[in-house]
Amino acid sequence: MGQPLPAVQKVDRYVHERRVTDQRLVDWAIYMFLLTWVTLGIYTVVVFYRRLKRTDLFRDRRHHYYGAVIEATRQYAEQSGRDGEDVKQLDDLRRYVKERFEDEHRPVNAGLSVFLAFITLGIYGLYADYRMMRFWWEIQLTEEDFTDSLSDVWLRLGIVQYRVTYEPVPDLRRGFGTHLLLTIVTLGIYGFVWDYQLHTDPEKMYPEVHSTEDTVLAALRHAEAAPHSRLTAA
């Protein structure tokens, strides 16, 4: 059998962390038309915090997941004697991930955001919503680029025979300014639509993300178990 790839265990761990991080929140209708009124608006703050916290938890999980997948692939390449162009591309991919998370995917910091929204009478809350909307779209672009680059390396290494793909959910590409303007023009009525989108957007992309990472994990486990004689480039 092939030699164990220690990083595969990390990939497995970060994939299964989704049971904790990638969760549905309370049903939007129950939250908006029952819990908010029963608690005199207090539950609105709770939901705001939970949305932001969910964003940060997903961000952290993806960051660790990408790193573990790159490391597992590197271990496979080194065992295969492919420590040239493939390893260089993996290093480039690692740098790309690092830059994306330092720029586009900075933490929202749920607790701090709630505090700043409170002392700015809600103004910072709008900024936090903007960052959250942008995150759920931009993380999909990162996922798409990461999967494409990973597939290039995997095809050469023979880990897969066909490309692993991720298709961004187009519904999550929305303009903050447009939503804010429509909310103002409709005297707040469109705000209910906007709030529903903020509440449910992540749930629209979870199935595609989970499907892709399941494919990645299965491919790595197969590569880990494959006879060493098969650890050659396609």
C-alpha positions in Angstrom: 0.0 0.0 0.0 1.1 3.6 -0.4 2.8 5.5 2.4 0.4 7.4 4.7 -0.1 11.1 4.0 -0.4 12.7 7.5 -2.0 15.9 6.1 -5.0 13.8 4.9 -6.1 13.4 8.5 -6.1 17.2 8.8 -8.2 17.5 5.6 -10.6 15.0 7.1 -10.9 17.0 10.3 -11.6 20.3 8.6 -14.1 18.7 6.3 -16.0 17.2 9.2 -15.9 20.5 11.1 -18.7 21.7 8.8 -21.1 19.8 11.1 -20.4 22.6 13.6 -19.6 25.6 11.4 -21.9 25.2 8.4 -25.3 25.2 10.1 -28.7 26.7 9.3 -29.8 29.4 11.7 -33.3 29.6 13.1 -36.0 29.8 10.4 -36.2 33.3 9.1 -40.0 33.7 9.4 -39.9 32.5 13.0 -37.1 34.9 13.8 -38.6 37.9 12.1 -42.3 37.6 12.9 -42.2 35.8 16.3 -38.9 35.8 18.2 -38.1 39.5 17.4 -41.4 40.7 18.7 -41.5 38.4 21.7 -38.1 39.6 22.8 -38.8 43.2 22.0 -36.1 43.3 19.4 -33.4 41.7 21.4 -33.3 38.6 19.3 -32.4 40.7 16.3 -29.0 41.4 17.9 -28.6 37.7 18.6 -29.2 36.8 15.0 -26.9 39.6 13.8 -24.1 38.2 15.9 -24.8 34.6 14.8 -24.7 35.6 11.1 -21.3 37.3 11.6 -20.0 34.5 13.7 -21.0 32.0 11.1 -19.1 34.0 8.5 -15.9 33.9 10.7 -16.2 30.2 11.5 -16.6 29.3 7.8 -13.7 31.5 6.9 -11.4 29.9 9.4 -12.5 26.4 8.3 -11.8 27.1 4.7 -8.4 28.6 5.5 -7.3 25.5 7.4 -8.8 23.2 4.8 -7.0 24.8 1.9 -3.7 24.6 3.8 -4.2 20.9 4.6 -5.1 20.0 1.0 -2.0 21.7 -0.3 0.2 20.0 2.2 -1.4 16.6 1.5 -0.8 17.1 -2.2 2.8 18.2 -1.6 3.4 15.0 0.5 2.0 12.9 -2.4 4.2 14.7 -4.9 7.3 14.2 -2.8 6.6 10.5 -2.4 6.2 10.3 -6.2 9.5 12.0 -6.8 7.7 15.0 -8.3 9.4 17.8 -6.4 9.8 20.2 -9.4 7.1 22.0 -11.2 4.2 20.5 -9.3 5.7 21.6 -5.9 6.3 25.1 -7.3 2.7 25.4 -8.4 1.6 24.2 -5.0 3.8 27.0 -3.4 2.2 29.5 -5.8 -1.3 28.2 -4.7 -0.3 28.6 -1.0 0.7 32.2 -1.7 -2.5 32.9 -3.5 -4.6 31.5 -0.6 -2.5 33.6 1.9 -3.1 36.8 -0.1 -6.8 36.2 -0.5 -7.3 35.6 3.2 -5.2 38.7 4.1 -7.1 40.9 1.7 -10.6 39.8 0.7 -11.3 37.4 3.5 -10.3 39.2 6.7 -12.2 38.2 9.8 -15.4 40.1 10.4 -15.0 39.8 14.2 -18.6 39.2 15.3 -18.3 40.5 18.9 -16.4 43.6 18.0 -18.8 44.3 15.1 -21.9 44.1 17.3 -20.2 46.4 19.8 -19.3 49.0 17.2 -22.8 48.8 15.6 -24.2 49.6 19.0 -22.1 52.6 19.8 -22.5 54.0 16.2 -26.3 53.6 16.4 -26.3 51.0 13.7 -24.0 52.6 11.1 -21.2 50.1 11.6 -23.8 47.4 11.4 -24.4 48.3 7.7 -20.7 48.1 7.1 -20.6 44.6 8.7 -23.5 43.6 6.5 -21.5 44.9 3.5 -18.5 42.8 4.5 -20.6 39.7 5.1 -22.3 40.0 1.7 -19.0 40.5 0.0 -17.5 37.6 1.8 -20.0 35.0 0.7 -19.5 35.9 -2.9 -15.7 36.3 -2.8 -15.0 33.1 -0.9 -16.7 31.3 -3.8 -14.3 32.9 -6.3 -11.4 31.7 -4.1 -13.0 28.2 -4.0 -13.3 28.2 -7.8 -9.7 29.3 -8.4 -8.3 27.0 -5.7 -10.1 24.0 -7.2 -9.0 24.8 -10.7 -5.3 25.1 -9.8 -5.5 22.0 -7.6 -7.0 20.0 -10.5 -4.1 21.1 -12.7 -1.6 19.5 -10.3 -3.7 16.5 -9.5 -4.1 15.6 -13.2 -0.4 15.6 -13.7 0.2 13.6 -10.5 -2.5 11.1 -11.5 -4.5 11.6 -8.3 -7.6 12.2 -10.5 -8.6 11.4 -14.0 -11.1 14.2 -14.3 -11.0 17.8 -13.1 -12.5 18.6 -9.7 -14.8 21.7 -10.2 -16.7 24.2 -8.1 -19.4 26.4 -9.6 -20.2 29.6 -7.7 -23.8 30.2 -6.8 -24.7 33.3 -8.9 -27.5 34.4 -6.6 -24.9 35.5 -4.0 -23.5 38.1 -6.3 -25.3 41.2 -5.1 -24.6 44.9 -4.8 -24.7 46.4 -1.4 -25.5 49.9 -2.7 -28.4 48.6 -4.7 -29.9 46.9 -1.7 -29.5 49.9 0.5 -31.0 52.2 -2.1 -34.0 49.9 -2.6 -34.5 49.7 1.1 -34.5 53.5 1.4 -36.8 54.0 -1.7 -39.3 51.5 -0.4 -39.3 53.0 3.1 -37.8 49.9 4.6 -40.0 47.3 2.9 -37.2 45.9 0.7 -35.2 45.6 3.9 -37.2 42.4 4.7 -36.1 40.9 1.4 -32.5 41.9 2.0 -32.6 40.6 5.6 -33.9 37.2 4.3 -31.0 37.0 1.8 -28.4 37.8 4.5 -30.0 35.1 6.7 -30.2 32.3 4.0 -27.4 33.0 1.5 -24.8 30.7 3.0 -27.2 27.8 2.9 -27.4 28.1 -0.8 -23.7 27.5 -1.3 -23.2 24.9 1.4 -24.3 21.9 -0.8 -21.8 22.8 -3.6 -19.0 23.4 -1.1 -19.6 20.1 0.7 -19.8 18.2 -2.5 -16.5 19.6 -3.7 -14.7 18.9 -0.5 -16.1 15.4 -0.3 -14.7 14.7 -3.8 -11.3 16.2 -2.7 -11.2 14.1 0.5 -12.2 10.9 -1.3 -9.4 11.5 -4.0 -6.8 12.0 -1.3 -7.8 8.9 0.6 -7.6 6.9 -2.6 -4.2 8.3 -3.4 -3.0 7.5 0.1 -4.1 3.9 -0.2 -2.9 3.3 -3.8 0.1 1.0 -4.3 3.3 3.0 -4.5 3.9 1.8 -8.0 1.0 3.8 -9.1 2.3 7.1 -7.7 3.3 8.3 -11.1 2.2 11.2 -13.2 -0.8 10.8 -15.5 
